[in-house]
Amino acid sequence: MMSDFVLAPNDRPVAIPVGELLPWAAFGGLLLLLAIYFVGAEQGAQSLISGMYVHEFVHDGRHLLGFPCH
C-alpha cells in the first residue's frame, strides 16, 4: 500500500558564504537608507527634487512611520 511509505528529506540546507551575502546586504542597506531619506527628509530646504511631488507621494508613509511634515 502507498500508506506504508515514509518520506524523509535527506537534503541538507546549503550554507551561503558571507562573502557572497555581504554585497547584497550592503546594496539592500543602501536602498533602505535612500527610501528613509525620501520618506523622512525629502521636503523643504533640503529637497533634492524640486516641487512637492515626492512629498505628496510618500505623505501617508511619513505619518505611518512617525515623521512630522505639517
MODELLER restraints for C-alpha pairs under 7 A, 6 or more apart:
rsr = mdl.restraints
at = mdl.atoms
rsr.add(forms.Gaussian(group=physical.xy_distance, feature=features.Distance(at['CA:39:A'], at['CA:58:A']), mean=5.73, stdev=0.5))
rsr.add(forms.Gaussian(group=physical.xy_distance, feature=features.Distance(at['CA:39:A'], at['CA:61:A']), mean=6.76, stdev=0.5))
rsr.add(forms.Gaussian(group=physical.xy_distance, feature=features.Distance(at['CA:39:A'], at['CA:62:A']), mean=5.68, stdev=0.5))
rsr.add(forms.Gaussian(group=physical.xy_distance, feature=features.Distance(at['CA:40:A'], at['CA:62:A']), mean=6.23, stdev=0.5))
rsr.add(forms.Gaussian(group=physical.xy_distance, feature=features.Distance(at['CA:40:A'], at['CA:67:A']), mean=6.01, stdev=0.5))
rsr.add(forms.Gaussian(group=physical.xy_distance, feature=features.Distance(at['CA:42:A'], at['CA:55:A']), mean=6.38, stdev=0.5))
rsr.add(forms.Gaussian(group=physical.xy_distance, feature=features.Distance(at['CA:43:A'], at['CA:55:A']), mean=6.09, stdev=0.5))
